[in-house]
Amino acid sequence: MTNPVLDAIYRRRSVREFTPEPVSLAQLQEIVRAGTWAPSGLNNQPWRFVLISDPQIRERLAEQTSYRKVVLAAPALIAVFLDQEAIYDQVKDHQAAGACIQNMLLGAEALGLGAVWLGQILKNKEQVRQILALDERMDLMAVIALGHPIPRQRRSQRKTLDEFILKII
Ligand SMILES: Cc1cc2nc3c(=O)[nH]c(=O)nc-3n(C[C@H](O)[C@H](O)[C@H](O)COP(=O)(O)O)c2cc1C
């Protein structure tokens, strides 16, 4: 079976090595647009984004994570937040943020870019919020590091379906 959506889902790999070629604002906006077309409970669209290309800000953000090298290598970052004033249900709004982030990863893949979802940086989410000069109501969900991938084989593994499907009834 070939299908462009399924192909992108299966082809996408986390990319942590990038060429220095910049990511255009138009590409970043397209990726954010893909994120905003994720489903959200009551269609409340609680996600907010900061698009970062500024080298000095990237350097400061790199100091907030053990994935420093990935952040420094990436010509662009997108920080994804939940607006605490837009949320209505903690679980459902966090689920929506995850759907949004996955849409963005697939959007990057569709544009021929590479991306990785950085979660480890959440341990310093307050510092990230302050570096980006955002209001306290913005709760960091992830930083996506983006760029043109250095071409190389990237492998990942998944367990078999039998290990996930509890019952077929
Ligand atoms: C919630 C979450 C947090 C993650 N945090 C990091 C991270 O901090 N650093 C990193 O390099 N990758 C991170 N990843 C990427 C995973 O390591 C990656 O998706 C996983 O190993 C599977 O590889 P694949 O994306 O190539 O299929 C994160 C992924 C998720 C969903």
The ligand as an SDF file (V2000), in Angstrom:
LIG
                    3D

 31 33  0  0  0  0  0  0  0  0999 V2000
    7.9450   13.5090   24.4500 C   0  0  0  0  0  0  0  0  0  0  0  0
    9.2120   13.3160   23.6600 C   0  0  0  0  0  0  0  0  0  0  0  0
   10.3960   13.8210   24.1340 C   0  0  0  0  0  0  0  0  0  0  0  0
   11.5740   13.6670   23.4020 C   0  0  0  0  0  0  0  0  0  0  0  0
   12.7060   14.2820   23.8530 N   0  0  0  0  0  0  0  0  0  0  0  0
   13.8410   14.1720   23.1230 C   0  0  0  0  0  0  0  0  0  0  0  0
   14.9990   14.8780   23.5370 C   0  0  0  0  0  0  0  0  0  0  0  0
   15.0140   15.6130   24.5200 O   0  0  0  0  0  0  0  0  0  0  0  0
   16.1310   14.7250   22.7930 N   0  0  0  0  0  0  0  0  0  0  0  0
   16.1670   13.9540   21.6510 C   0  0  0  0  0  0  0  0  0  0  0  0
   17.2110   13.8790   21.0130 O   0  0  0  0  0  0  0  0  0  0  0  0
   15.0530   13.2850   21.2340 N   0  0  0  0  0  0  0  0  0  0  0  0
   13.9090   13.3850   21.9370 C   0  0  0  0  0  0  0  0  0  0  0  0
   12.7630   12.7620   21.4910 N   0  0  0  0  0  0  0  0  0  0  0  0
   12.8030   11.9570   20.2430 C   0  0  0  0  0  0  0  0  0  0  0  0
   12.8080   10.4560   20.5480 C   0  0  0  0  0  0  0  0  0  0  0  0
   14.0720   10.0890   21.0680 O   0  0  0  0  0  0  0  0  0  0  0  0
   12.5080    9.7020   19.2330 C   0  0  0  0  0  0  0  0  0  0  0  0
   11.2570   10.0950   18.7390 O   0  0  0  0  0  0  0  0  0  0  0  0
   12.5100    8.1890   19.4700 C   0  0  0  0  0  0  0  0  0  0  0  0
   13.7960    7.7490   19.8250 O   0  0  0  0  0  0  0  0  0  0  0  0
   12.0660    7.4040   18.2300 C   0  0  0  0  0  0  0  0  0  0  0  0
   12.8890    7.7360   17.1070 O   0  0  0  0  0  0  0  0  0  0  0  0
   12.2410    8.2870   15.7560 P   0  0  0  0  0  0  0  0  0  0  0  0
   11.5640    9.6060   16.0710 O   0  0  0  0  0  0  0  0  0  0  0  0
   13.3770    8.4730   14.7850 O   0  0  0  0  0  0  0  0  0  0  0  0
   11.2600    7.2710   15.2710 O   0  0  0  0  0  0  0  0  0  0  0  0
   11.5640   12.9290   22.1860 C   0  0  0  0  0  0  0  0  0  0  0  0
   10.3600   12.4090   21.7250 C   0  0  0  0  0  0  0  0  0  0  0  0
    9.1970   12.6140   22.4300 C   0  0  0  0  0  0  0  0  0  0  0  0
    7.8790   12.1190   21.8440 C   0  0  0  0  0  0  0  0  0  0  0  0
  1  2  1  0
  2  3  1  0
  2 30  2  0
  3  4  2  0
  4  5  1  0
  4 28  1  0
  5  6  2  0
  6  7  1  0
  6 13  1  0
  7  8  2  0
  7  9  1  0
  9 10  1  0
 10 11  2  0
 10 12  1  0
 12 13  2  0
 13 14  1  0
 14 15  1  0
 14 28  1  0
 15 16  1  0
 16 17  1  0
 16 18  1  0
 18 19  1  0
 18 20  1  0
 20 21  1  0
 20 22  1  0
 22 23  1  0
 23 24  1  0
 24 25  2  0
 24 26  1  0
 24 27  1  0
 28 29  2  0
 29 30  1  0
 30 31  1  0
M  END
$$$$
